[in-house]
């Protein structure tokens, strides 16, 4: 997808946060997310050997704290001039679960593009309560009997 001016501004916002706040091994990635009403929220990762939160998740939390509704676009930027970096698998799944229409800015500096998060996570897992088009299966508490081709039910069935 084509980069909009607001997308370029989001990259600049994340880059500024990375330069200002990513000055130790505890904070190495900054993220910025834009809401549907145009507000921008940022966050940095919180490194911890147990797997602290990524910058994207922290930015989502900052947006939620400020009452943001729908989020449109997100980008992560590495420290020390590493540029735009793609979200990890866990962040991709979180983004898809909470904001399935969000766009994610990825690519090298000379070829940045904003893509739908689903494009970054093909054949993704979808929570059963999010599968709106799935047929309703009545829950009887009894396992259904398999149907074997060429067989017929007995009188006891």
Backbone torsions as a table, in degrees:
resi	resn	phi	psi	omega
1	UNK	NA	154.4	-179.2
2	UNK	-75.4	141.1	177.0
3	UNK	-79.7	132.2	176.1
4	UNK	-90.9	165.6	175.4
5	UNK	-60.4	-37.3	179.2
6	UNK	-67.2	-28.8	176.1
7	UNK	-69.5	-42.4	178.1
8	UNK	-63.5	-38.9	177.9
9	UNK	-65.0	-34.7	178.3
10	UNK	-66.9	-40.7	175.8
11	UNK	-61.6	-42.9	178.6
12	UNK	-62.7	-39.5	179.4
13	UNK	-64.1	-45.9	179.5
14	UNK	-65.2	-39.0	178.8
15	UNK	-63.0	-41.2	178.7
16	UNK	-63.7	-41.2	178.6
17	UNK	-65.4	-41.4	179.2
18	UNK	-61.1	-43.0	179.8
19	UNK	-66.1	-37.8	-175.4
20	UNK	-82.1	-39.8	-170.2
21	UNK	-111.3	-15.4	-178.6
22	UNK	-96.4	77.7	-175.4
23	UNK	-122.1	16.1	178.2
24	UNK	-149.9	172.0	178.3
25	UNK	-68.7	-13.6	179.7
26	UNK	-79.6	-22.0	-178.0
27	UNK	-136.8	104.3	-174.6
28	UNK	-121.5	-6.8	-179.4
29	UNK	-137.7	138.7	174.4
30	UNK	-117.9	150.4	177.1
31	UNK	-134.3	151.8	174.1
32	UNK	-134.4	138.8	179.6
33	UNK	-130.0	140.8	-180.0
34	UNK	-110.6	134.3	178.1
35	UNK	-86.9	168.1	-179.7
36	UNK	-61.2	-27.9	179.3
37	UNK	-89.5	8.9	173.0
38	UNK	92.6	-3.9	179.0
39	UNK	-74.3	149.5	179.9
40	UNK	-117.0	134.5	178.9
41	UNK	-125.6	145.0	-177.4
42	UNK	-129.1	167.5	177.1
43	UNK	-164.1	164.2	174.9
44	UNK	-125.6	154.2	176.6
45	UNK	-67.4	159.1	177.2
46	UNK	-124.2	90.6	-175.9
47	UNK	-64.6	137.2	173.8
48	UNK	-156.3	144.5	-176.2
49	UNK	-62.1	-16.0	177.0
50	UNK	-87.4	-0.7	178.4
51	UNK	95.9	59.4	-179.6
52	UNK	-59.9	172.1	-175.5
53	UNK	-70.9	145.2	176.3
54	UNK	-76.0	161.8	-179.0
55	UNK	-60.1	-36.8	-179.9
56	UNK	-62.3	-43.3	-179.9
57	UNK	-67.4	-38.5	177.3
58	UNK	-63.9	-40.5	178.1
59	UNK	-64.4	-39.6	176.1
60	UNK	-60.9	-41.5	177.6
61	UNK	-64.6	-39.4	177.9
62	UNK	-63.7	-40.6	178.4
63	UNK	-64.2	-43.3	179.1
64	UNK	-63.4	-39.5	179.6
65	UNK	-61.1	-34.1	-178.7
66	UNK	-91.8	8.2	175.0
67	UNK	79.2	21.3	178.3
68	UNK	-68.4	142.7	176.3
69	UNK	-91.7	-112.4	-178.4
70	UNK	-70.4	136.2	176.4
71	UNK	-105.9	137.8	-173.7
72	UNK	-99.5	-45.5	-171.5
73	UNK	-145.2	145.0	179.1
74	UNK	-138.7	151.7	176.1
75	UNK	-147.3	147.0	173.9
76	UNK	-119.8	143.7	-178.4
77	UNK	-131.9	134.5	179.7
78	UNK	-82.8	157.8	177.6
79	UNK	-71.9	173.3	176.3
80	UNK	52.5	35.3	175.1
81	UNK	72.6	22.8	-178.9
82	UNK	-72.6	-12.4	177.3
83	UNK	79.5	-165.1	-178.4
84	UNK	-68.4	133.9	177.4
85	UNK	-125.0	145.1	-179.3
86	UNK	-74.7	153.3	178.6
87	UNK	-69.8	150.4	176.3
88	UNK	-69.6	171.1	-179.2
89	UNK	-59.4	-42.0	179.7
90	UNK	-62.7	-43.1	178.9
91	UNK	-65.7	-39.0	177.7
92	UNK	-58.9	-43.5	-179.6
93	UNK	-67.0	-41.6	178.2
94	UNK	-62.1	-45.5	179.5
95	UNK	-59.7	-45.1	-179.4
96	UNK	-65.2	-40.6	-178.6
97	UNK	-66.1	-41.7	-175.7
98	UNK	-91.6	-34.1	-176.3
99	UNK	-137.0	73.6	-173.8
100	UNK	-61.6	-17.0	179.5
101	UNK	-102.9	7.8	-178.5
102	UNK	-67.6	145.7	175.1
103	UNK	-99.6	144.4	-179.6
104	UNK	-121.0	128.0	178.5
105	UNK	-85.0	125.3	-178.4
106	UNK	-139.3	170.5	174.0
107	UNK	107.6	171.9	177.3
108	UNK	-73.5	158.8	-175.7
109	UNK	-52.6	-36.6	-179.0
110	UNK	-87.7	3.6	-179.6
111	UNK	-145.5	36.3	-178.9
112	UNK	-63.7	145.7	176.2
113	UNK	-148.2	153.8	177.5
114	UNK	-107.6	120.1	-176.2
115	UNK	-121.6	153.3	174.8
116	UNK	-63.5	141.5	-177.4
117	UNK	-58.7	-33.5	179.4
118	UNK	-60.5	-27.8	177.8
119	UNK	-68.1	-27.2	179.4
120	UNK	-86.3	-8.1	-175.0
121	UNK	-139.7	66.2	-178.5
122	UNK	-69.5	155.0	179.4
123	UNK	52.8	43.8	-175.1
124	UNK	-77.7	157.6	171.9
125	UNK	-73.9	137.6	176.9
126	UNK	-125.4	126.6	178.5
127	UNK	-54.9	144.4	-177.3
128	UNK	-60.5	-35.3	-179.9
129	UNK	-75.3	-7.6	175.5
130	UNK	-98.4	-4.5	-178.7
131	UNK	-87.9	76.7	-174.0
132	UNK	-66.4	-28.9	-177.6
133	UNK	-89.7	-2.5	-179.5
134	UNK	-71.0	138.4	178.8
135	UNK	-66.2	143.0	179.2
136	UNK	-74.4	128.0	177.8
137	UNK	-108.9	119.5	-179.6
138	UNK	-64.3	138.5	179.6
139	UNK	-98.6	110.0	-177.4
140	UNK	-102.4	-12.5	-176.1
141	UNK	83.9	2.5	-180.0
142	UNK	-121.2	131.9	177.6
143	UNK	-66.3	135.4	177.3
144	UNK	-69.6	144.8	177.6
145	UNK	-78.1	138.0	178.4
146	UNK	-69.8	148.9	176.6
147	UNK	-101.9	121.9	179.2
148	UNK	-97.4	124.4	-179.4
149	UNK	-56.5	137.5	178.2
150	UNK	83.0	2.3	179.2
151	UNK	-105.4	167.0	176.1
152	UNK	-131.1	153.3	-178.1
153	UNK	-68.9	145.3	175.9
154	UNK	-83.0	169.1	-179.1
155	UNK	-64.4	-23.9	-177.9
156	UNK	-78.6	-18.4	-177.5
157	UNK	-72.6	NA	NA
